[in-house]
Amino acid sequence: MAQKARKETAKANAAALKNLHVGMFVVNTAFVLSHLLFRKRSLLLYVLLSVPSFICEYVLESSGRPKYDPNTKALKSAGEDLSAPGLTDYMFDVIWVTWASVVLVIFFGNWAWLLWAVVPAYGAYKGYGLLGAARGMAAMQQPQPGAAAPAAGNRKQRRAA
């Protein structure tokens, strides 16, 4: 049963990575062609704001790509589950927001790069939420002021006190 789950994860990861690479190729090729053929857009902003997307794609590729034994073609590792919530979701979000920004820049100009400001703003929002949760957990660990400390000793000694 576990082998079947690993094979399903490997298949889903391979399909997700294929879609990711095709999408990355299409969006970036469209930007470069539109820059060269139609209207000039800022290449500096394109490179600067696309680097996080490229880094996220590399991390997803290196951690999620299934690995097979070259001799027997047997599955050695299914890779990390790319449909898992958390950081993996955030990396996909960075990639999709970057793609949306690039497409909007193609059609509407360099002002559309402002959409990319959503990425650090969302990261700050999530970080602030995590900070609040960490503070709450730390407050639960602290002894409450005014709470009586448990009495030491056995029951007979506590009654006498």
Phi and psi in degrees as a GROMACS rama.xvg file:
@    title "Ramachandran Plot"
@    xaxis  label "Phi"
@    yaxis  label "Psi"
@TYPE xy
-65.3962  -36.3465  ALA-2
-64.4469  -36.6735  GLN-3
-65.4291  -40.966  LYS-4
-64.4284  -40.0552  ALA-5
-63.9225  -40.7632  ARG-6
-65.9881  -39.227  LYS-7
-63.618  -43.4817  GLU-8
-63.3294  -43.2358  THR-9
-61.8854  -41.9359  ALA-10
-66.1887  -43.6438  LYS-11
-65.2831  -40.5354  ALA-12
-64.2536  -43.8889  ASN-13
-62.3227  -41.0624  ALA-14
-67.245  -42.0576  ALA-15
-63.7684  -41.0797  ALA-16
-68.6253  -36.517  LEU-17
-62.8471  -47.3393  LYS-18
-61.6342  -39.2871  ASN-19
-62.8648  -45.3209  LEU-20
-68.7292  -39.4436  HIS-21
-64.8224  -45.0762  VAL-22
-61.1572  -43.2806  GLY-23
-61.9797  -42.6102  MET-24
-64.2666  -45.5658  PHE-25
-64.1236  -48.7201  VAL-26
-64.6667  -46.2561  VAL-27
-71.855  -35.2877  ASN-28
-66.3506  -40.6742  THR-29
-61.4342  -40.0536  ALA-30
-64.823  -47.9537  PHE-31
-63.0781  -42.967  VAL-32
-65.3908  -42.1132  LEU-33
-66.7067  -33.971  SER-34
-66.1909  -42.847  HIS-35
-76.8897  -36.2322  LEU-36
-96.3915  -34.967  LEU-37
-112.554  -82.2473  PHE-38
-118.572  144.375  ARG-39
-80.4167  127.427  LYS-40
-118.475  162.254  ARG-41
-69.6053  111.844  SER-42
-72.2704  -31.4322  LEU-43
-62.8614  -47.6887  LEU-44
-64.5614  -38.7804  LEU-45
-59.1011  -49.6632  TYR-46
-66.9204  -45.9565  VAL-47
-61.7935  -43.4339  LEU-48
-88.54  -10.5546  LEU-49
-91.5823  -17.4524  SER-50
-58.4023  -45.6624  VAL-51
-59.3018  -35.1231  PRO-52
-66.3917  -42.2909  SER-53
-64.419  -39.3156  PHE-54
-65.2828  -43.2928  ILE-55
-62.4482  -41.0558  CYS-56
-63.8867  -40.9143  GLU-57
-63.3326  -43.631  TYR-58
-64.2602  -43.2128  VAL-59
-64.0649  -39.4833  LEU-60
-64.7796  -47.3566  GLU-61
-71.3185  -30.8542  SER-62
-92.7197  -25.2985  SER-63
-102.044  -11.2667  GLY-64
-69.8779  125.285  ARG-65
-65.3457  144.879  PRO-66
-115.141  133.888  LYS-67
-118.956  151.144  TYR-68
-71.6184  124.935  ASP-69
-64.9114  -27.2965  PRO-70
-82.8593  -49.7093  ASN-71
-98.4235  -9.17645  THR-72
62.126  19.989  LYS-73
-82.1522  149.133  ALA-74
-70.9193  119.015  LEU-75
-91.3274  -44.1297  LYS-76
-146.342  134.662  SER-77
-82.1319  -12.1242  ALA-78
83.0326  169.863  GLY-79
-68.3904  146.884  GLU-80
-70.129  115.834  ASP-81
-79.2251  -5.77348  LEU-82
-98.5226  8.43052  SER-83
-72.3906  145.529  ALA-84
-76.0641  168.954  PRO-85
103.44  -133.334  GLY-86
-63.3383  -35.7735  LEU-87
-61.5492  -44.2811  THR-88
-60.2024  -42.8856  ASP-89
-63.6918  -38.8101  TYR-90
-65.4613  -40.594  MET-91
-63.571  -38.737  PHE-92
-61.7494  -41.532  ASP-93
-60.5726  -43.5441  VAL-94
-64.4787  -46.2601  ILE-95
-67.5412  -38.6426  TRP-96
-66.5357  -37.2965  VAL-97
-64.4215  -43.536  THR-98
-60.7788  -45.4241  TRP-99
-60.438  -41.4596  ALA-100
-62.7973  -44.1022  SER-101
-62.3686  -44.6194  VAL-102
-63.9584  -42.787  VAL-103
-66.1921  -34.4232  LEU-104
-65.2437  -38.3052  VAL-105
-58.5683  -44.2091  ILE-106
-86.8398  -36.2831  PHE-107
-115.775  -6.90249  PHE-108
104.531  -178.565  GLY-109
-65.5137  -18.1172  ASN-110
-65.2457  -21.4977  TRP-111
-69.8134  -13.3269  ALA-112
-64.39  -17.2289  TRP-113
-62.8908  -25.3287  LEU-114
-58.7159  -31.9325  LEU-115
-65.5348  -17.6353  TRP-116
-63.689  -14.5466  ALA-117
-63.2173  -33.501  VAL-118
-62.7633  -56.6666  VAL-119
-68.5216  -29.2393  PRO-120
-66.1364  -42.5118  ALA-121
-66.3253  -39.422  TYR-122
-62.2017  -40.5886  GLY-123
-66.5047  -39.9055  ALA-124
-61.2803  -47.1161  TYR-125
-65.6644  -40.4113  LYS-126
-63.2991  -39.2151  GLY-127
-65.3907  -38.4402  TYR-128
-64.0641  -41.1657  GLY-129
-65.7894  -37.7112  LEU-130
-63.9502  -42.0502  LEU-131
-63.7045  -39.5943  GLY-132
-66.7425  -39.1824  ALA-133
-65.5874  -38.7846  ALA-134
-63.8425  -41.3416  ARG-135
-62.7858  -41.0615  GLY-136
-68.4276  -36.7411  MET-137
-67.8595  -35.1136  ALA-138
-68.1149  -31.72  ALA-139
-70.5937  -25.9765  MET-140
-77.1981  -25.3585  GLN-141
-75.2132  142.373  GLN-142
-68.5461  140.1  PRO-143
-74.8496  133.996  GLN-144
-67.5088  138.369  PRO-145
87.893  -9.0526  GLY-146
-79.8981  136.257  ALA-147
-73.2445  136.534  ALA-148
-76.16  146.151  ALA-149
-63.1579  137.874  PRO-150
-70.5744  140.752  ALA-151
-86.215  159.45  ALA-152
95.9827  -177.491  GLY-153
-87.5707  179.756  ASN-154
-63.2775  -38.8508  ARG-155
-62.3642  -41.6605  LYS-156
-69.7289  -35.8254  GLN-157
-67.6874  -36.6336  ARG-158
-66.4639  -35.4256  ARG-159
-70.3041  -26.0688  ALA-160
